[in-house]
């Protein structure tokens, strides 16, 4: 019984350590982003240039539908089957 309790305590401590490390990493990343944004704001005090490349936001997620393949439509429309619905 005591061994199981010790194992669970060890797992809990390990998870707490991982969570704390992750929180520190996230807070550091947030600080870095704020620093980059403040540096960008200093440069933006000048008149903005039109037509300049604007990068995507850092949190842009990949589009899962770009890699999806779809079936080609048949060459002749008479191959399409009519589906009775409602």
Secondary structure, 3 states (H helix, E strand, C coil): CHHHHHHHHHHHHHHHHHHHHHHHHHHHHHHHHHHHHHHHHHHCCCCCCCCCCCCCCCCCCCCCCCCCCCCCCCCCHHHCCCCCCC
